């Protein structure tokens, strides 16, 4: 009998400790809540592929990390961190198509759509695939070349601004 009372007391003491914190549950938060905040680019790169789906030599480009994005409930703003100039400040939409989240906005290059590959409280990754993209080769002779597709990946970390 004593054993049952001890087990019951232990269960009462342990079960509340297992309760999930709903305020910190990333899986509980929708994308439109997780995405809000100031995001600094930690890595950005574009890779160019030929028709055989292999990477074009001298074509991978590491892009600048000098931008931050401020995302509110209905606007996205890109700021150059070196000059503090706003490159664009525009509305955006989040969509979910076939279980894939996307973000669409109008930037310097017109309407841009990126897949939201991952999105947590403090990290985010965007990916964009475009076909028939022109690029300039790097190293040696610079030539204009058209790639069968370009894959751009941007990694972000949320800042405390």
N, C-alpha and C positions, 0 to 999 in steps of 0.2 A: 504494500500500500504506500509505504514511504517513497518507494521508487517512482510510482505514478505521480505523486505530488511534486517531486523534484523535476520530473520530466515536463509536467504541465507548467511549472514556474519557469523552466528554461525556455519552453516554447513561447510563453508570453513575453519573455525578455528578448528573445532573438527575432521573432517575427517583425516587430516594428523596425528593426535595423535593416531588414530586407526591403522595406517599402521604397519604391522608386521615387526619386525627386522629379516630379512632372515639370518643374520649371527649368531643369537642366537636361531634359531628355531630348537629344537631337532628333531621334526618330519620331518624337511626338510633334515636333515643330514643322510647319509647312515651309516650303522653299521661300515663299514670299515674306516670311519672318526671318529665316536664317540669313537671307541675302542682305538685309539692311545693315548698314554700317560703313566704315571707311576701310578700304581694302588696298593694301600695298602689293605691287607686283614683286614676287620673289624670283620668278623665272618666266621667260617668254622666248619661244623659238618657233621657227617655221621650217618645215622640211618639204622639199620638192621631190616629186616622184615622176618617173617616166612611165610610158605605157606598159612596161613589164612589171610595174609596181615596185621597182627598186629605187632607192634614193639616188638622186642625181648627184654626181661628184661636184664638189665645190659649190654646193647650193644650200646647205643648212645654215640658217641665219639665227644667231642669238640676238634677240631684240633687247632694246634698252629697258631698264627697270625704273626709269625716272618718272613713272606715272603712278598716281593713286586714283582710285575710283571711290566716289562717295555715292552710296545708293540709299535712297529713302523709299518710302512706300510707293512713289509713283515717278521718281526721277533718277537719272544716272548722270553723274558729272565726272568727267576725267580732268584731272589737274596735273600739270607738269610740275614736279616737285623741285626742279632746278630754278624755274622762273616764277612759280606760283600762278601761272596763267591757266585759265580754264580753257581747255581745248574744245569741249562741247558740254552742254547741259541740256538734256533732252528726256523725254518720256521713254519708258521701256515697257515691254510686256514679257511676262513669264508664261510659258505654255508647257503643257505636258501632252505629248503625242506619242502613243505606243510606249508608255512608261518611260519616256525620255523627256527630261526637263530641258527647255531651251530659254535663252534670253535674247530678245530682239530690240535693237535701238538704232537710231540714226546717228552715226559718227562722222568723222572726217571723210571716210570713203563711201558715204551713203548708208543705206540700210545694211546692218550687220546682224547676223544670227549666229550664236554660239551654242553648242551643247553644254549644259552644265554637267560635266562628267562626275564631279563630286562637290558636295556642299555640306560643311559642318559649321559648328559655332565659330570656328576660328580659321578654317581653311576652305579654299574654293579652287576648282580647276575648270577652265573653259577650253573647249576644242572646237575648231572650225575646219571644215574640209571644203575646198573650192576646186573646181576643175578648170583646166586650160588657163593657167596663171603664168604671166610673164615675170621673169626675174632676171637679174644681172648676175652672172657668175662672179665668184670671188677668187682672188689669187690668180696669178698669171695674167692671161689676157681676159679683159672684161668683155663679155658678150651678152646680148639679150637673147634669152632662150625661153621657150614656152614649155612649162611642165604639164604633164597629164593631170596632176592634182597637187595641191598644196595642203599640208596639214599644219595648222597653227595651234599651239598649246600654250596657255597662259595660266600660271600658278599664282595664287594670291594668299596673303595672310592678313587676317583682320587686325587692324591697329587700334589702339586705345584713344584715338583722337575724338 
